[in-house]
Amino acid sequence: MFAGRVLFGLAMAAGLASAASAEPLKIRINWSVAPAHITPMITEVPKSIYKNYGKTYTVETIRMRGSGPALTALAAGEVDVGAVNNQAYALGIVNGKQDIVAIASMLRDAGKDPSNGYWVRKDSGINAVKDLEGKRIAVNALGSGVHAAAKKVLLDNGMQPGKNYQFVEVRFGAMLSSLQTKRIDMGFLVLPFNFMAERDGGYKQLFTMRDAMGEQETVLWIAKRDYVAKNRAALVDFLADHIRMRRWAYDPANRQAAAEIIGKIMRRPAKNYASWVFTDRDYGRTRDASFSPARLQKNVDDLHRLGVTPGTLDVAKHSDTTLAADAKKQAGM
């Protein structure tokens, strides 16, 4: 009788364990601004695109200000997949000693991708980098990639920070208005503010991020190595669905629907996005979520040479390209 109760108890425990293991993995992912980050679209696109959603995984999207908070949240276990720039990726490994791997590309600046740039007023008298002497140059944050790129171009032209010019911090959304009111002399314009500057006609681009730093893996999805190992199958399912979403969004037939989703997320009219979102004027994205470890290695090495990061790292040891590769096959690409 006792043996029977024990066997029954073991069977119940095994059943509960099996049910628990069948629960879909909840993947917490941060994002900052759409449509640069398309993560918040995951829960808004037609359910037929995310075929594995609710079966092997679900997603919780968490809005954060940028890569710094995302890196901290990843270290604290508050997000599972972090969307960070190449600088935060390097700092997390070199400074933070985190055992993290890059698993997919969010944004890149390469090939025919458009490159965001540094803009000035046409009436400012600034026609070349040397004309920035004594000027106020706005970056989103000191120590950021935008700051590093501007610093590199200025140093290449023999100009020393604090002597020939001044860096000031201005959030991306206020760059254009700060140029207009002459609070700054040069600012970094991201989408859609560069289009607004073009339409206005009173501004011009002096140089781009790519002019300064070359091709870049701009924003990556990263995760802790042990998390990837433990949840690899679900992450591949997620990436396969995400690849399907990218293909759906870039199909001209779906552009208006995609713009309406972005408008809903950002609480702005869809018409603000419909003419350029998911076109060759939009941010650079690989359709298959793949990234180039060789390009990322150069980015990391360049940041170290500029003194932005205290050291470099072997990107090959902190990358896993197999997830996106397997997801691509699953998605039929």
GIZI-V728428 format. One line per field, one symbol per residue. phi: phi as a letter, one per 20 degrees, with the letter a starting at -180 (. if undefined). psi: psi as a letter, one per 40 degrees, with the letter a starting at -180 (. if undefined). burial: 1 if it has 16 or more other C-alpha atoms within 10 Angstrom, else 0. A space follows every 10 residues. Layout:
BEGIN
phi=???
psi=???
burial=???
END
This chain:
BEGIN
phi=.fffffffff ffffffffff fefffedece bdbeegeegf fgedfgfffe fefnddbccd ececfafgff fffffemecd cdecffffgf ffefeeleed cedaeecbcb leffdfbddc ffeenedbgf fegmeddecf afneffffff ffffffdmdd fnddaceceb fgfdffffff emfcdbcedd feffffffff necbeeadgf gedmfcefcd ecbfgfffff cgffffgfff fffffffffe fgfdffffff fffffelcff ffdgfcflcf eegfbffdme cdgfffffgf fffffenfdf adbeggeccc efffffffff ene
psi=dddddddddd dddddddddd dehihhhhhi idhiedhede ededihdedg dehedeiihh hhhidadddd dddddefeid hhhiiddddd dddddefhgi iheihdiigi beiihiahii ideeeheidd eeheihhhid hheidddddd ddddddefhh hedeihhihh ideedddddd efdidhihhi iedddddddd eeiihdiidd ddeaiigdhi hiiidddddd fddddddddd ddddddddde hddedddddd dddddefiid deddedhfae eiihhhdeei ihdddddddd dddddeedie iaihddefig eddddddddd ef.
burial=0000000000 0000000000 0001101111 1101111111 1100100011 1110011111 1101011101 1111100111 1111111111 1111000101 1111111111 0011111111 1000010010 0110011111 1001111111 1111000010 0000011011 0100110111 0001111111 1011001000 0011111111 0110111111 1111100100 0001111111 1111111111 0000111111 1110100001 0011011100 0111111111 1010111111 1111000110 1100100111 1011101101 100
END
